[in-house]
Amino acid sequence: MRPFPSRPLAAFTICARNYLAYALTLRSSLKAAAPEVPFFIFLADEDLTGAEEHALPEEVRDCIIAFQALALPEARDMAFRYTVLELATAIKPFCFNHVFDRLGFDRAVYFDPDIRMFAWPGEVDAALDEGAACTLTPHICTPYTDSARPGITDLLQSGTFNLGFAAFANVPEARRFLDWWGERLVTGCLVDLAEGLFVDQRYVDLAPSFMASLRILRSKGLNVAYWNLHERPVTCTQGQWRAAGEPLSFFHFSGVVPGNPAVFSKHQDRFDIGSAGEAGTLVSLYLDELSDHGHETWSKVAYGFARYRDGSPIPPPARRRPFRPGSDPFAAHDHAYWDAPSDRIDPCGARRFTRMMEAIHSGRPDLQAAFPLATRRGRAAFLDWFDAHGARELNLPAARSSLWARVRLAARRRLPGLRP
């Protein structure tokens, strides 16, 4: 057991209920590596039901913090505005503040739920002991030398630092940054690469400019993942895991596919499970741990903010529409607005574009490439795709307007589906 830190420290993660097996795996590995470190799970979701609570040991129930417990300035609006990925990242600075202000800790360390601990990162304690207000890990420390994905352009879009890990001290410099970061994330925690945004990460590119005492940790054993495996080959000797010869502290299993140990990470094409070396073995072992922590059960829990009050699904474009202050965005899908004709796209004869169709097309680069709306042929092909595949793939609420019905009845061709 490592010595107690000079000031109290806590670790935490954030997840929806369907990711609880990941959070429980992280918790179990952290308790094995650093049993003295308190650990908390913040839910970016509705509360656990009674049955779900009873499925968890009491000590786990005690460490779960409800979404409603956070001091969010626009909790309901954020829950509607964001996808589950966006919401789980948007509340991160507020969770840090909760650990400081409500739980009373002087230091807080965040880990993504799909991380597994192998040894507590002593570099974090050392940096904070030396006066660092914040510690971060870069995605990579050496350039890529091939044309595989991710490449440098991908990292320029997603951010210099991987926010699957971050540590802050409860000091004025850090608190000022957390407050500024949180203000941005209330409405700007978006996956919108065209606008230069990738959830919470791009804002933190400015952290070295805003915090003079920030410490960038470059130890090879911290936050090992598919994006930096080219510089951090994983090995195991006599039961001791290492990355580029350094002790492995924690591995980030981003993109693994439970039930399919043949996939190293679905987010990249640089490594397969064989070329990943002994990191491939780690994936297999990790998937077994997820199974042991009930992933098959937890993964089936529906996201609490995915539907309107009447049970119909919320289409992604509907989340982006501004709503009136004080209104309940979850009340019902606004068919009158979304099924009305777009005033920016020319119709194809009797076949007209709805606002929902326009919003879907504008948010999908693949659709924009396949169906250029500047031409009649492109517009007609998009309408065919939408009628054959779009509404079903996007799980759109059943439309009530006669216009929508006319659009569907007017379809004349069928095109293969595109990946949503």
TORKOL-4160 file (C-alpha; in steps of 0.2 Angstrom, whole numbers, padded with zeros to 4 digits, m for minus):
420
<pt num="1" X="0000" Y="0000" Z="0000"/>
<pt num="2" X="0007" Y="0017" Z="m0005"/>
<pt num="3" X="0008" Y="0030" Z="0009"/>
<pt num="4" X="m0007" Y="0042" Z="0013"/>
<pt num="5" X="m0005" Y="0058" Z="0003"/>
<pt num="6" X="m0002" Y="0074" Z="0013"/>
<pt num="7" X="m0019" Y="0080" Z="0009"/>
<pt num="8" X="m0035" Y="0070" Z="0006"/>
<pt num="9" X="m0038" Y="0064" Z="m0012"/>
<pt num="10" X="m0053" Y="0056" Z="m0020"/>
<pt num="11" X="m0055" Y="0048" Z="m0037"/>
<pt num="12" X="m0071" Y="0047" Z="m0048"/>
<pt num="13" X="m0078" Y="0043" Z="m0064"/>
<pt num="14" X="m0094" Y="0048" Z="m0074"/>
<pt num="15" X="m0105" Y="0036" Z="m0084"/>
<pt num="16" X="m0123" Y="0032" Z="m0089"/>
<pt num="17" X="m0131" Y="0017" Z="m0081"/>
<pt num="18" X="m0128" Y="0005" Z="m0096"/>
<pt num="19" X="m0109" Y="0008" Z="m0093"/>
<pt num="20" X="m0109" Y="0003" Z="m0074"/>
<pt num="21" X="m0100" Y="m0013" Z="m0078"/>
<pt num="22" X="m0085" Y="m0002" Z="m0084"/>
<pt num="23" X="m0086" Y="0009" Z="m0069"/>
<pt num="24" X="m0087" Y="m0006" Z="m0057"/>
<pt num="25" X="m0072" Y="m0014" Z="m0066"/>
<pt num="26" X="m0062" Y="0003" Z="m0064"/>
<pt num="27" X="m0067" Y="0003" Z="m0045"/>
<pt num="28" X="m0062" Y="m0014" Z="m0042"/>
<pt num="29" X="m0045" Y="m0012" Z="m0050"/>
<pt num="30" X="m0042" Y="0005" Z="m0041"/>
<pt num="31" X="m0047" Y="m0003" Z="m0024"/>
<pt num="32" X="m0034" Y="m0017" Z="m0028"/>
<pt num="33" X="m0020" Y="m0004" Z="m0032"/>
<pt num="34" X="m0024" Y="0010" Z="m0020"/>
<pt num="35" X="m0037" Y="0004" Z="m0007"/>
<pt num="36" X="m0035" Y="0020" Z="0003"/>
<pt num="37" X="m0042" Y="0031" Z="m0011"/>
<pt num="38" X="m0060" Y="0035" Z="m0010"/>
<pt num="39" X="m0069" Y="0032" Z="m0026"/>
<pt num="40" X="m0086" Y="0039" Z="m0033"/>
<pt num="41" X="m0097" Y="0036" Z="m0048"/>
<pt num="42" X="m0106" Y="0051" Z="m0055"/>
<pt num="43" X="m0122" Y="0046" Z="m0065"/>
<pt num="44" X="m0124" Y="0056" Z="m0082"/>
<pt num="45" X="m0142" Y="0048" Z="m0082"/>
<pt num="46" X="m0158" Y="0046" Z="m0073"/>
<pt num="47" X="m0157" Y="0039" Z="m0055"/>
<pt num="48" X="m0155" Y="0020" Z="m0052"/>
<pt num="49" X="m0171" Y="0011" Z="m0050"/>
<pt num="50" X="m0174" Y="0001" Z="m0034"/>
<pt num="51" X="m0170" Y="m0015" Z="m0043"/>
<pt num="52" X="m0154" Y="m0008" Z="m0050"/>
<pt num="53" X="m0149" Y="m0002" Z="m0033"/>
<pt num="54" X="m0152" Y="m0018" Z="m0025"/>
<pt num="55" X="m0141" Y="m0027" Z="m0038"/>
<pt num="56" X="m0126" Y="m0017" Z="m0031"/>
<pt num="57" X="m0117" Y="m0020" Z="m0015"/>
<pt num="58" X="m0120" Y="m0007" Z="m0002"/>
<pt num="59" X="m0103" Y="0000" Z="m0003"/>
<pt num="60" X="m0105" Y="0003" Z="m0021"/>
<pt num="61" X="m0122" Y="0011" Z="m0019"/>
<pt num="62" X="m0114" Y="0023" Z="m0006"/>
<pt num="63" X="m0102" Y="0029" Z="m0019"/>
<pt num="64" X="m0114" Y="0033" Z="m0033"/>
<pt num="65" X="m0119" Y="0052" Z="m0035"/>
<pt num="66" X="m0135" Y="0056" Z="m0044"/>
<pt num="67" X="m0136" Y="0068" Z="m0058"/>
<pt num="68" X="m0148" Y="0079" Z="m0049"/>
<pt num="69" X="m0136" Y="0081" Z="m0035"/>
<pt num="70" X="m0124" Y="0091" Z="m0045"/>
<pt num="71" X="m0125" Y="0110" Z="m0045"/>
<pt num="72" X="m0128" Y="0112" Z="m0063"/>
<pt num="73" X="m0135" Y="0129" Z="m0070"/>
<pt num="74" X="m0146" Y="0121" Z="m0083"/>
<pt num="75" X="m0148" Y="0102" Z="m0078"/>
<pt num="76" X="m0164" Y="0098" Z="m0087"/>
<pt num="77" X="m0158" Y="0108" Z="m0103"/>
<pt num="78" X="m0141" Y="0100" Z="m0103"/>
<pt num="79" X="m0149" Y="0083" Z="m0102"/>
<pt num="80" X="m0160" Y="0087" Z="m0117"/>
<pt num="81" X="m0147" Y="0096" Z="m0127"/>
<pt num="82" X="m0133" Y="0083" Z="m0126"/>
<pt num="83" X="m0131" Y="0065" Z="m0132"/>
<pt num="84" X="m0125" Y="0053" Z="m0118"/>
<pt num="85" X="m0107" Y="0056" Z="m0123"/>
<pt num="86" X="m0109" Y="0074" Z="m0123"/>
<pt num="87" X="m0118" Y="0075" Z="m0106"/>
<pt num="88" X="m0105" Y="0063" Z="m0098"/>
<pt num="89" X="m0091" Y="0075" Z="m0103"/>
<pt num="90" X="m0100" Y="0091" Z="m0100"/>
<pt num="91" X="m0103" Y="0088" Z="m0082"/>
<pt num="92" X="m0085" Y="0084" Z="m0078"/>
<pt num="93" X="m0079" Y="0101" Z="m0071"/>
<pt num="94" X="m0095" Y="0102" Z="m0060"/>
<pt num="95" X="m0090" Y="0084" Z="m0054"/>
<pt num="96" X="m0073" Y="0091" Z="m0049"/>
<pt num="97" X="m0081" Y="0106" Z="m0040"/>
<pt num="98" X="m0093" Y="0093" Z="m0031"/>
<pt num="99" X="m0079" Y="0083" Z="m0025"/>
<pt num="100" X="m0071" Y="0099" Z="m0018"/>
<pt num="101" X="m0086" Y="0108" Z="m0011"/>
<pt num="102" X="m0098" Y="0095" Z="m0006"/>
<pt num="103" X="m0087" Y="0080" Z="m0002"/>
<pt num="104" X="m0073" Y="0090" Z="0006"/>
<pt num="105" X="m0058" Y="0083" Z="m0003"/>
<pt num="106" X="m0042" Y="0094" Z="m0008"/>
<pt num="107" X="m0038" Y="0084" Z="m0023"/>
<pt num="108" X="m0048" Y="0075" Z="m0036"/>
<pt num="109" X="m0043" Y="0063" Z="m0050"/>
<pt num="110" X="m0054" Y="0059" Z="m0064"/>
<pt num="111" X="m0053" Y="0042" Z="m0074"/>
<pt num="112" X="m0065" Y="0037" Z="m0089"/>
<pt num="113" X="m0075" Y="0022" Z="m0084"/>
<pt num="114" X="m0066" Y="0012" Z="m0098"/>
<pt num="115" X="m0050" Y="0013" Z="m0089"/>
<pt num="116" X="m0042" Y="m0001" Z="m0078"/>
<pt num="117" X="m0030" Y="0003" Z="m0065"/>
<pt num="118" X="m0014" Y="m0008" Z="m0063"/>
<pt num="119" X="m0004" Y="0004" Z="m0051"/>
<pt num="120" X="m0009" Y="0020" Z="m0043"/>
<pt num="121" X="0000" Y="0034" Z="m0053"/>
<pt num="122" X="0012" Y="0041" Z="m0040"/>
<pt num="123" X="0017" Y="0054" Z="m0053"/>
<pt num="124" X="0001" Y="0063" Z="m0050"/>
<pt num="125" X="0004" Y="0064" Z="m0031"/>
<pt num="126" X="0021" Y="0070" Z="m0034"/>
<pt num="127" X="0015" Y="0084" Z="m0046"/>
<pt num="128" X="0002" Y="0090" Z="m0034"/>
<pt num="129" X="0014" Y="0089" Z="m0019"/>
<pt num="130" X="0025" Y="0101" Z="m0029"/>
<pt num="131" X="0011" Y="0113" Z="m0032"/>
<pt num="132" X="0003" Y="0108" Z="m0048"/>
<pt num="133" X="m0014" Y="0115" Z="m0050"/>
<pt num="134" X="m0018" Y="0102" Z="m0063"/>
<pt num="135" X="m0010" Y="0087" Z="m0071"/>
<pt num="136" X="m0015" Y="0081" Z="m0089"/>
<pt num="137" X="m0008" Y="0068" Z="m0101"/>
<pt num="138" X="m0006" Y="0071" Z="m0120"/>
<pt num="139" X="m0013" Y="0059" Z="m0132"/>
<pt num="140" X="0004" Y="0056" Z="m0139"/>
<pt num="141" X="0022" Y="0061" Z="m0135"/>
<pt num="142" X="0030" Y="0056" Z="m0152"/>
<pt num="143" X="0023" Y="0058" Z="m0170"/>
<pt num="144" X="0015" Y="0045" Z="m0180"/>
<pt num="145" X="0026" Y="0038" Z="m0195"/>
<pt num="146" X="0012" Y="0029" Z="m0205"/>
<pt num="147" X="m0004" Y="0033" Z="m0213"/>
<pt num="148" X="m0016" Y="0024" Z="m0201"/>
<pt num="149" X="m0030" Y="0031" Z="m0191"/>
<pt num="150" X="m0030" Y="0040" Z="m0180"/>
<pt num="151" X="m0017" Y="0052" Z="m0188"/>
<pt num="152" X="m0011" Y="0069" Z="m0183"/>
<pt num="153" X="m0026" Y="0077" Z="m0191"/>
<pt num="154" X="m0038" Y="0067" Z="m0180"/>
<pt num="155" X="m0029" Y="0073" Z="m0164"/>
<pt num="156" X="m0029" Y="0091" Z="m0170"/>
<pt num="157" X="m0048" Y="0089" Z="m0171"/>
<pt num="158" X="m0050" Y="0080" Z="m0154"/>
<pt num="159" X="m0038" Y="0089" Z="m0144"/>
<pt num="160" X="m0020" Y="0088" Z="m0137"/>
<pt num="161" X="m0024" Y="0080" Z="m0121"/>
<pt num="162" X="m0035" Y="0065" Z="m0118"/>
<pt num="163" X="m0047" Y="0070" Z="m0105"/>
<pt num="164" X="m0050" Y="0051" Z="m0100"/>
<pt num="165" X="m0038" Y="0057" Z="m0086"/>
<pt num="166" X="m0036" Y="0073" Z="m0077"/>
<pt num="167" X="m0032" Y="0078" Z="m0059"/>
<pt num="168" X="m0035" Y="0095" Z="m0050"/>
<pt num="169" X="m0030" Y="0102" Z="m0034"/>
<pt num="170" X="m0043" Y="0113" Z="m0024"/>
<pt num="171" X="m0033" Y="0129" Z="m0027"/>
<pt num="172" X="m0038" Y="0146" Z="m0034"/>
<pt num="173" X="m0029" Y="0144" Z="m0051"/>
<pt num="174" X="m0038" Y="0127" Z="m0054"/>
<pt num="175" X="m0055" Y="0133" Z="m0048"/>
<pt num="176" X="m0054" Y="0148" Z="m0060"/>
<pt num="177" X="m0051" Y="0136" Z="m0074"/>
<pt num="178" X="m0064" Y="0124" Z="m0069"/>
<pt num="179" X="m0077" Y="0138" Z="m0068"/>
<pt num="180" X="m0072" Y="0144" Z="m0085"/>
<pt num="181" X="m0072" Y="0127" Z="m0092"/>
<pt num="182" X="m0089" Y="0123" Z="m0084"/>
<pt num="183" X="m0097" Y="0139" Z="m0092"/>
<pt num="184" X="m0091" Y="0134" Z="m0109"/>
<pt num="185" X="m0098" Y="0116" Z="m0107"/>
<pt num="186" X="m0116" Y="0121" Z="m0102"/>
<pt num="187" X="m0120" Y="0124" Z="m0120"/>
<pt num="188" X="m0104" Y="0120" Z="m0130"/>
<pt num="189" X="m0099" Y="0102" Z="m0126"/>
<pt num="190" X="m0103" Y="0096" Z="m0143"/>
<pt num="191" X="m0096" Y="0083" Z="m0156"/>
<pt num="192" X="m0095" Y="0096" Z="m0170"/>
<pt num="193" X="m0078" Y="0094" Z="m0179"/>
<pt num="194" X="m0083" Y="0107" Z="m0192"/>
<pt num="195" X="m0084" Y="0120" Z="m0178"/>
<pt num="196" X="m0068" Y="0114" Z="m0170"/>
<pt num="197" X="m0077" Y="0106" Z="m0155"/>
<pt num="198" X="m0075" Y="0089" Z="m0148"/>
<pt num="199" X="m0084" Y="0088" Z="m0132"/>
<pt num="200" X="m0074" Y="0094" Z="m0117"/>
<pt num="201" X="m0057" Y="0091" Z="m0124"/>
<pt num="202" X="m0053" Y="0106" Z="m0136"/>
<pt num="203" X="m0056" Y="0119" Z="m0122"/>
<pt num="204" X="m0042" Y="0111" Z="m0112"/>
<pt num="205" X="m0030" Y="0114" Z="m0126"/>
<pt num="206" X="m0030" Y="0131" Z="m0118"/>
<pt num="207" X="m0026" Y="0125" Z="m0100"/>
<pt num="208" X="m0007" Y="0127" Z="m0102"/>
<pt num="209" X="m0010" Y="0145" Z="m0106"/>
<pt num="210" X="m0023" Y="0148" Z="m0092"/>
<pt num="211" X="m0014" Y="0138" Z="m0078"/>
<pt num="212" X="0004" Y="0143" Z="m0075"/>
<pt num="213" X="0006" Y="0128" Z="m0063"/>
<pt num="214" X="m0001" Y="0115" Z="m0074"/>
<pt num="215" X="0010" Y="0099" Z="m0076"/>
<pt num="216" X="0010" Y="0088" Z="m0091"/>
<pt num="217" X="0013" Y="0070" Z="m0087"/>
<pt num="218" X="0023" Y="0060" Z="m0100"/>
<pt num="219" X="0026" Y="0044" Z="m0091"/>
<pt num="220" X="0024" Y="0030" Z="m0103"/>
<pt num="221" X="0013" Y="0020" Z="m0091"/>
<pt num="222" X="0000" Y="0033" Z="m0089"/>
<pt num="223" X="m0016" Y="0032" Z="m0100"/>
<pt num="224" X="m0010" Y="0019" Z="m0112"/>
<pt num="225" X="m0022" Y="0017" Z="m0126"/>
<pt num="226" X="m0024" Y="0014" Z="m0145"/>
<pt num="227" X="m0019" Y="0031" Z="m0149"/>
<pt num="228" X="m0002" Y="0030" Z="m0141"/>
<pt num="229" X="0002" Y="0011" Z="m0142"/>
<pt num="230" X="0014" Y="0015" Z="m0156"/>
<pt num="231" X="0026" Y="0023" Z="m0143"/>
<pt num="232" X="0021" Y="0012" Z="m0128"/>
<pt num="233" X="0022" Y="m0007" Z="m0132"/>
<pt num="234" X="0015" Y="m0017" Z="m0118"/>
<pt num="235" X="0024" Y="m0032" Z="m0111"/>
<pt num="236" X="0022" Y="m0043" Z="m0096"/>
<pt num="237" X="0036" Y="m0051" Z="m0086"/>
<pt num="238" X="0033" Y="m0062" Z="m0071"/>
<pt num="239" X="0016" Y="m0054" Z="m0069"/>
<pt num="240" X="0022" Y="m0036" Z="m0070"/>
<pt num="241" X="0014" Y="m0026" Z="m0084"/>
<pt num="242" X="0025" Y="m0012" Z="m0092"/>
<pt num="243" X="0023" Y="0000" Z="m0106"/>
<pt num="244" X="0039" Y="0005" Z="m0116"/>
<pt num="245" X="0048" Y="m0003" Z="m0101"/>
<pt num="246" X="0040" Y="0008" Z="m0088"/>
<pt num="247" X="0027" Y="0001" Z="m0075"/>
<pt num="248" X="0010" Y="0001" Z="m0082"/>
<pt num="249" X="m0001" Y="0012" Z="m0071"/>
<pt num="250" X="m0018" Y="0012" Z="m0081"/>
<pt num="251" X="m0024" Y="0007" Z="m0098"/>
<pt num="252" X="m0038" Y="0015" Z="m0107"/>
<pt num="253" X="m0048" Y="0002" Z="m0116"/>
<pt num="254" X="m0057" Y="0014" Z="m0127"/>
<pt num="255" X="m0066" Y="0006" Z="m0142"/>
<pt num="256" X="m0066" Y="m0012" Z="m0136"/>
<pt num="257" X="m0081" Y="m0022" Z="m0140"/>
<pt num="258" X="m0088" Y="m0033" Z="m0127"/>
<pt num="259" X="m0092" Y="m0050" Z="m0133"/>
<pt num="260" X="m0079" Y="m0048" Z="m0147"/>
<pt num="261" X="m0061" Y="m0050" Z="m0141"/>
<pt num="262" X="m0055" Y="m0050" Z="m0159"/>
<pt num="263" X="m0057" Y="m0031" Z="m0159"/>
<pt num="264" X="m0043" Y="m0021" Z="m0151"/>
<pt num="265" X="m0052" Y="m0004" Z="m0153"/>
<pt num="266" X="m0066" Y="0000" Z="m0166"/>
<pt num="267" X="m0060" Y="0018" Z="m0166"/>
<pt num="268" X="m0044" Y="0015" Z="m0176"/>
<pt num="269" X="m0035" Y="0004" Z="m0189"/>
<pt num="270" X="m0017" Y="0005" Z="m0184"/>
<pt num="271" X="m0018" Y="m0011" Z="m0173"/>
<pt num="272" X="m0027" Y="m0027" Z="m0174"/>
<pt num="273" X="m0028" Y="m0039" Z="m0159"/>
<pt num="274" X="m0013" Y="m0048" Z="m0165"/>
<pt num="275" X="m0002" Y="m0034" Z="m0170"/>
<pt num="276" X="m0006" Y="m0025" Z="m0153"/>
<pt num="277" X="0006" Y="m0038" Z="m0145"/>
<pt num="278" X="0003" Y="m0041" Z="m0127"/>
<pt num="279" X="m0010" Y="m0027" Z="m0126"/>
<pt num="280" X="m0021" Y="m0038" Z="m0135"/>
<pt num="281" X="m0020" Y="m0050" Z="m0121"/>
<pt num="282" X="m0025" Y="m0036" Z="m0109"/>
<pt num="283" X="m0041" Y="m0033" Z="m0120"/>
<pt num="284" X="m0046" Y="m0051" Z="m0118"/>
<pt num="285" X="m0043" Y="m0051" Z="m0099"/>
<pt num="286" X="m0052" Y="m0034" Z="m0098"/>
<pt num="287" X="m0068" Y="m0041" Z="m0107"/>
<pt num="288" X="m0068" Y="m0055" Z="m0095"/>
<pt num="289" X="m0069" Y="m0043" Z="m0080"/>
<pt num="290" X="m0082" Y="m0033" Z="m0088"/>
<pt num="291" X="m0093" Y="m0049" Z="m0090"/>
<pt num="292" X="m0089" Y="m0053" Z="m0071"/>
<pt num="293" X="m0096" Y="m0036" Z="m0067"/>
<pt num="294" X="m0112" Y="m0038" Z="m0075"/>
<pt num="295" X="m0110" Y="m0030" Z="m0092"/>
<pt num="296" X="m0123" Y="m0041" Z="m0101"/>
<pt num="297" X="m0136" Y="m0035" Z="m0088"/>
<pt num="298" X="m0131" Y="m0016" Z="m0086"/>
<pt num="299" X="m0128" Y="m0014" Z="m0105"/>
<pt num="300" X="m0147" Y="m0017" Z="m0108"/>
<pt num="301" X="m0152" Y="m0002" Z="m0096"/>
<pt num="302" X="m0160" Y="0011" Z="m0107"/>
<pt num="303" X="m0153" Y="0029" Z="m0106"/>
<pt num="304" X="m0164" Y="0039" Z="m0096"/>
<pt num="305" X="m0163" Y="0055" Z="m0106"/>
<pt num="306" X="m0166" Y="0047" Z="m0123"/>
<pt num="307" X="m0185" Y="0049" Z="m0124"/>
<pt num="308" X="m0199" Y="0062" Z="m0123"/>
<pt num="309" X="m0211" Y="0060" Z="m0109"/>
<pt num="310" X="m0223" Y="0050" Z="m0120"/>
<pt num="311" X="m0209" Y="0037" Z="m0123"/>
<pt num="312" X="m0205" Y="0042" Z="m0141"/>
<pt num="313" X="m0186" Y="0044" Z="m0145"/>
<pt num="314" X="m0178" Y="0061" Z="m0146"/>
<pt num="315" X="m0170" Y="0063" Z="m0164"/>
<pt num="316" X="m0152" Y="0070" Z="m0163"/>
<pt num="317" X="m0157" Y="0085" Z="m0173"/>
<pt num="318" X="m0171" Y="0090" Z="m0161"/>
<pt num="319" X="m0158" Y="0091" Z="m0147"/>
<pt num="320" X="m0149" Y="0105" Z="m0156"/>
<pt num="321" X="m0165" Y="0116" Z="m0158"/>
<pt num="322" X="m0165" Y="0131" Z="m0146"/>
<pt num="323" X="m0180" Y="0130" Z="m0134"/>
<pt num="324" X="m0189" Y="0143" Z="m0124"/>
<pt num="325" X="m0182" Y="0147" Z="m0107"/>
<pt num="326" X="m0194" Y="0139" Z="m0094"/>
<pt num="327" X="m0201" Y="0126" Z="m0106"/>
<pt num="328" X="m0199" Y="0108" Z="m0104"/>
<pt num="329" X="m0190" Y="0101" Z="m0119"/>
<pt num="330" X="m0194" Y="0083" Z="m0114"/>
<pt num="331" X="m0213" Y="0087" Z="m0115"/>
<pt num="332" X="m0216" Y="0081" Z="m0133"/>
<pt num="333" X="m0208" Y="0080" Z="m0151"/>
<pt num="334" X="m0213" Y="0096" Z="m0160"/>
<pt num="335" X="m0220" Y="0088" Z="m0176"/>
<pt num="336" X="m0227" Y="0104" Z="m0182"/>
<pt num="337" X="m0210" Y="0112" Z="m0183"/>
<pt num="338" X="m0199" Y="0097" Z="m0189"/>
<pt num="339" X="m0212" Y="0090" Z="m0202"/>
<pt num="340" X="m0214" Y="0107" Z="m0210"/>
<pt num="341" X="m0205" Y="0110" Z="m0227"/>
<pt num="342" X="m0188" Y="0118" Z="m0226"/>
<pt num="343" X="m0187" Y="0135" Z="m0234"/>
<pt num="344" X="m0168" Y="0133" Z="m0238"/>
<pt num="345" X="m0169" Y="0117" Z="m0249"/>
<pt num="346" X="m0178" Y="0117" Z="m0266"/>
<pt num="347" X="m0191" Y="0103" Z="m0268"/>
<pt num="348" X="m0190" Y="0089" Z="m0281"/>
<pt num="349" X="m0207" Y="0091" Z="m0290"/>
<pt num="350" X="m0220" Y="0086" Z="m0277"/>
<pt num="351" X="m0207" Y="0079" Z="m0265"/>
<pt num="352" X="m0202" Y="0092" Z="m0252"/>
<pt num="353" X="m0188" Y="0092" Z="m0239"/>
<pt num="354" X="m0194" Y="0094" Z="m0221"/>
<pt num="355" X="m0184" Y="0103" Z="m0208"/>
<pt num="356" X="m0180" Y="0086" Z="m0200"/>
<pt num="357" X="m0172" Y="0080" Z="m0216"/>
<pt num="358" X="m0162" Y="0096" Z="m0218"/>
<pt num="359" X="m0155" Y="0095" Z="m0201"/>
<pt num="360" X="m0151" Y="0076" Z="m0203"/>
<pt num="361" X="m0142" Y="0080" Z="m0219"/>
<pt num="362" X="m0132" Y="0095" Z="m0212"/>
<pt num="363" X="m0126" Y="0085" Z="m0198"/>
<pt num="364" X="m0120" Y="0070" Z="m0208"/>
<pt num="365" X="m0104" Y="0072" Z="m0218"/>
<pt num="366" X="m0107" Y="0055" Z="m0226"/>
<pt num="367" X="m0124" Y="0060" Z="m0232"/>
<pt num="368" X="m0117" Y="0077" Z="m0238"/>
<pt num="369" X="m0104" Y="0068" Z="m0249"/>
<pt num="370" X="m0116" Y="0055" Z="m0256"/>
<pt num="371" X="m0131" Y="0067" Z="m0259"/>
<pt num="372" X="m0126" Y="0085" Z="m0264"/>
<pt num="373" X="m0141" Y="0095" Z="m0262"/>
<pt num="374" X="m0136" Y="0108" Z="m0275"/>
<pt num="375" X="m0142" Y="0096" Z="m0288"/>
<pt num="376" X="m0159" Y="0089" Z="m0291"/>
<pt num="377" X="m0152" Y="0072" Z="m0293"/>
<pt num="378" X="m0143" Y="0073" Z="m0276"/>
<pt num="379" X="m0159" Y="0079" Z="m0268"/>
<pt num="380" X="m0170" Y="0065" Z="m0276"/>
<pt num="381" X="m0157" Y="0052" Z="m0271"/>
<pt num="382" X="m0157" Y="0059" Z="m0253"/>
<pt num="383" X="m0176" Y="0058" Z="m0252"/>
<pt num="384" X="m0175" Y="0040" Z="m0258"/>
<pt num="385" X="m0162" Y="0036" Z="m0245"/>
<pt num="386" X="m0172" Y="0044" Z="m0231"/>
<pt num="387" X="m0188" Y="0035" Z="m0236"/>
<pt num="388" X="m0180" Y="0018" Z="m0237"/>
<pt num="389" X="m0168" Y="0019" Z="m0223"/>
<pt num="390" X="m0166" Y="0036" Z="m0214"/>
<pt num="391" X="m0182" Y="0037" Z="m0203"/>
<pt num="392" X="m0179" Y="0019" Z="m0197"/>
<pt num="393" X="m0160" Y="0020" Z="m0194"/>
<pt num="394" X="m0162" Y="0036" Z="m0185"/>
<pt num="395" X="m0177" Y="0030" Z="m0175"/>
<pt num="396" X="m0187" Y="0045" Z="m0178"/>
<pt num="397" X="m0204" Y="0048" Z="m0169"/>
<pt num="398" X="m0219" Y="0043" Z="m0180"/>
<pt num="399" X="m0224" Y="0058" Z="m0190"/>
<pt num="400" X="m0242" Y="0065" Z="m0189"/>
<pt num="401" X="m0241" Y="0078" Z="m0203"/>
<pt num="402" X="m0249" Y="0074" Z="m0220"/>
<pt num="403" X="m0233" Y="0082" Z="m0228"/>
<pt num="404" X="m0223" Y="0068" Z="m0220"/>
<pt num="405" X="m0235" Y="0055" Z="m0227"/>
<pt num="406" X="m0234" Y="0062" Z="m0244"/>
<pt num="407" X="m0215" Y="0062" Z="m0244"/>
<pt num="408" X="m0215" Y="0044" Z="m0240"/>
<pt num="409" X="m0228" Y="0039" Z="m0253"/>
<pt num="410" X="m0219" Y="0049" Z="m0266"/>
<pt num="411" X="m0203" Y="0038" Z="m0265"/>
<pt num="412" X="m0199" Y="0029" Z="m0281"/>
<pt num="413" X="m0182" Y="0021" Z="m0278"/>
<pt num="414" X="m0173" Y="0012" Z="m0265"/>
<pt num="415" X="m0154" Y="0015" Z="m0261"/>
<pt num="416" X="m0143" Y="0005" Z="m0249"/>
<pt num="417" X="m0142" Y="0011" Z="m0232"/>
<pt num="418" X="m0127" Y="0022" Z="m0225"/>
<pt num="419" X="m0120" Y="0020" Z="m0208"/>
<pt num="420" X="m0128" Y="0032" Z="m0196"/>
